[in-house]
Amino acid sequence: MHPHLEGERFVSCYELIQALNECHQRSFLEQAIGVCNTEKEYLSRCLHDARIADVKSRSKKSKEISMKRQEIVNKMKEEEFGEGEYLKTLLFEKIKERDAKLASEKTSKQ
């Protein structure tokens, strides 16, 4: 069963769609015994190729958008924490020192 054949997705298959429709218009008996099978097979291949091309195009566009988003996030992190996230690293070091100091004070009280 084919997808809805109207629209811009399947412009490349227009002649094959027309050929299959013309074949189906001729006679029901011919259609029933498989006279239109070659047109249907060519159309199926064309639709498959068009769908694969569409998926690749959308995937490429999605990857580009994702990369742009990641660049924006990285730029925001750099603005917030400095180049190479220096301030974040320094902050974590200070937190570790504080935790170590608190742990040593806790053990010395006991």
NULUMGU-931466 format. One line per field, with one value per residue: chain; x, y, z of N, C-alpha, C in turn. Coordinates in steps of 0.02 Angstrom, whole numbers, always signed. Layout:
BEGIN
unit (A,...)
n.u (X,...)
n.v (Y,...)
n.w (Z,...)
ca.u (X,...)
ca.v (Y,...)
ca.w (Z,...)
c.u (X,...)
c.v (Y,...)
c.w (Z,...)
# end
This chain:
BEGIN
unit (A,A,A,A,A,A,A,A,A,A,A,A,A,A,A,A,A,A,A,A,A,A,A,A,A,A,A,A,A,A,A,A,A,A,A,A,A,A,A,A,A,A,A,A,A,A,A,A,A,A,A,A,A,A,A,A,A,A,A,A,A,A,A,A,A,A,A,A,A,A,A,A,A,A,A,A,A,A,A,A,A,A,A,A,A,A,A,A,A,A,A,A,A,A,A,A,A,A,A,A,A,A,A,A,A,A,A,A,A,A)
n.u (+42,+29,+92,+2,-8,-9,+59,+218,+321,+336,+365,+462,+418,+309,+276,+272,+168,+63,+66,+31,-97,-162,-152,-232,-354,-391,-447,-537,-516,-390,-314,-338,-276,-144,-80,-36,+70,+208,+217,+175,+278,+390,+346,+341,+477,+525,+454,+506,+642,+626,+574,+682,+779,+717,+717,+855,+886,+810,+871,+1002,+976,+926,+1040,+1123,+1053,+1059,+1197,+1217,+1141,+1216,+1336,+1292,+1259,+1386,+1452,+1380,+1415,+1552,+1549,+1495,+1579,+1709,+1852,+1878,+1808,+1862,+1828,+1729,+1799,+1887,+1794,+1741,+1857,+1874,+1758,+1784,+1895,+1834,+1741,+1830,+1894,+1786,+1756,+1873,+1867,+1754,+1794,+1895,+1826,+1764)
n.v (-58,+108,+268,+422,+499,+627,+793,+873,+785,+677,+720,+684,+561,+578,+549,+409,+387,+438,+349,+227,+259,+279,+151,+82,+136,+79,-63,-169,-306,-323,-259,-345,-463,-429,-342,-214,-226,-203,-62,-31,-87,-11,+113,+88,+69,+198,+277,+226,+263,+402,+422,+378,+473,+586,+559,+557,+690,+759,+709,+757,+895,+900,+861,+970,+1074,+1027,+1034,+1172,+1212,+1150,+1222,+1348,+1319,+1283,+1405,+1484,+1420,+1446,+1585,+1594,+1518,+1544,+1523,+1358,+1314,+1357,+1421,+1336,+1218,+1263,+1295,+1166,+1109,+1185,+1148,+1012,+1024,+1088,+988,+887,+948,+963,+828,+786,+862,+808,+676,+702,+751,+640)
n.w (+0,-43,+14,+41,-112,-154,-154,-115,-85,-172,-301,-392,-435,-514,-652,-650,-561,-634,-743,-681,-636,-759,-812,-721,-755,-875,-891,-782,-783,-842,-745,-638,-678,-673,-762,-736,-650,-674,-685,-557,-480,-522,-475,-338,-308,-340,-247,-129,-141,-142,-14,+66,+29,+80,+218,+242,+213,+310,+425,+411,+420,+550,+624,+597,+661,+792,+814,+806,+917,+1019,+1007,+1049,+1183,+1230,+1214,+1304,+1425,+1424,+1436,+1563,+1651,+1610,+1499,+1449,+1556,+1678,+1801,+1849,+1872,+1971,+2071,+2101,+2154,+2270,+2339,+2361,+2445,+2556,+2593,+2629,+2736,+2825,+2846,+2909,+3026,+3082,+3109,+3201,+3312,+3361)
ca.u (+0,+70,+71,-37,+38,-13,+106,+284,+369,+344,+366,+506,+383,+246,+261,+255,+102,+16,+64,-8,-167,-188,-158,-291,-415,-406,-498,-530,-490,-317,-287,-344,-228,-76,-49,-7,+119,+273,+210,+171,+344,+432,+322,+361,+548,+533,+429,+554,+700,+606,+568,+750,+810,+684,+742,+925,+884,+786,+922,+1056,+952,+921,+1108,+1148,+1019,+1087,+1265,+1210,+1118,+1273,+1382,+1263,+1267,+1457,+1467,+1351,+1457,+1614,+1536,+1480,+1634,+1773,+1878,+1894,+1770,+1911,+1795,+1693,+1850,+1909,+1739,+1739,+1915,+1859,+1707,+1819,+1935,+1787,+1715,+1884,+1904,+1729,+1763,+1927,+1843,+1705,+1830,+1934,+1779,+1743)
ca.v (+0,+168,+326,+472,+517,+699,+834,+887,+733,+628,+753,+646,+501,+599,+512,+340,+389,+447,+287,+178,+280,+265,+78,+62,+161,+41,-113,-203,-372,-317,-243,-403,-516,-406,-304,-152,-241,-171,+8,-29,-102,+49,+165,+69,+85,+270,+302,+206,+306,+469,+421,+374,+538,+632,+542,+581,+763,+781,+690,+805,+959,+892,+862,+1039,+1111,+1003,+1061,+1243,+1215,+1133,+1279,+1400,+1297,+1289,+1477,+1507,+1393,+1483,+1651,+1588,+1489,+1561,+1479,+1292,+1306,+1365,+1437,+1277,+1173,+1293,+1287,+1097,+1097,+1215,+1106,+952,+1044,+1100,+924,+852,+982,+945,+758,+779,+890,+760,+619,+723,+760,+575)
ca.w (+0,-51,+54,+4,-165,-169,-117,-143,-69,-225,-366,-436,-457,-544,-714,-632,-531,-690,-782,-644,-638,-827,-818,-682,-788,-936,-881,-718,-795,-851,-680,-596,-697,-660,-817,-708,-599,-687,-665,-485,-455,-533,-430,-270,-303,-340,-183,-78,-149,-121,+59,+94,+19,+127,+285,+246,+214,+376,+473,+404,+447,+623,+650,+594,+714,+855,+821,+822,+987,+1062,+1005,+1091,+1252,+1247,+1220,+1368,+1479,+1423,+1463,+1634,+1689,+1581,+1447,+1474,+1618,+1732,+1865,+1871,+1899,+2034,+2118,+2123,+2197,+2335,+2371,+2385,+2503,+2611,+2615,+2663,+2800,+2868,+2864,+2959,+3089,+3109,+3137,+3260,+3367,+3387)
c.u (+45,+46,+30,+9,+33,+41,+174,+335,+385,+341,+408,+472,+319,+228,+241,+186,+49,+10,+23,-82,-199,-198,-220,-356,-436,-462,-484,-499,-414,-283,-286,-293,-155,-42,-12,+49,+187,+271,+210,+239,+391,+411,+344,+435,+560,+510,+478,+616,+686,+601,+637,+786,+781,+710,+814,+928,+863,+838,+981,+1037,+949,+991,+1137,+1117,+1048,+1157,+1262,+1188,+1176,+1324,+1357,+1272,+1340,+1477,+1440,+1393,+1523,+1605,+1526,+1541,+1703,+1796,+1899,+1860,+1816,+1877,+1758,+1742,+1874,+1856,+1735,+1799,+1903,+1807,+1739,+1860,+1891,+1761,+1769,+1896,+1848,+1734,+1817,+1906,+1794,+1741,+1871,+1889,+1761,+1799)
c.v (+62,+223,+372,+503,+590,+735,+837,+831,+688,+659,+714,+584,+516,+559,+440,+336,+395,+382,+233,+196,+266,+190,+54,+85,+117,-9,-151,-272,-371,-303,-305,-458,-492,-370,-242,-164,-208,-97,+15,-41,-42,+105,+150,+85,+160,+300,+285,+251,+377,+474,+419,+441,+589,+621,+567,+656,+789,+765,+739,+872,+956,+894,+932,+1082,+1091,+1031,+1135,+1253,+1201,+1189,+1335,+1382,+1304,+1362,+1505,+1482,+1431,+1553,+1648,+1567,+1506,+1508,+1413,+1277,+1309,+1377,+1376,+1227,+1198,+1285,+1216,+1080,+1125,+1175,+1043,+968,+1054,+1034,+884,+882,+963,+872,+749,+807,+841,+701,+640,+734,+692,+542)
c.w (+0,-4,+11,-48,-186,-131,-148,-130,-128,-294,-415,-465,-495,-606,-698,-600,-586,-731,-746,-644,-706,-837,-780,-714,-847,-925,-816,-728,-804,-784,-635,-614,-693,-716,-790,-659,-612,-667,-589,-453,-463,-485,-358,-259,-298,-273,-127,-81,-126,-45,+92,+87,+68,+198,+293,+251,+282,+430,+471,+434,+523,+655,+650,+649,+782,+866,+838,+894,+1035,+1064,+1050,+1165,+1273,+1256,+1286,+1426,+1483,+1452,+1539,+1675,+1663,+1531,+1479,+1540,+1679,+1799,+1893,+1904,+1967,+2088,+2145,+2169,+2267,+2373,+2399,+2447,+2564,+2639,+2653,+2732,+2849,+2891,+2916,+3026,+3122,+3141,+3198,+3321,+3399,+3421)
# end
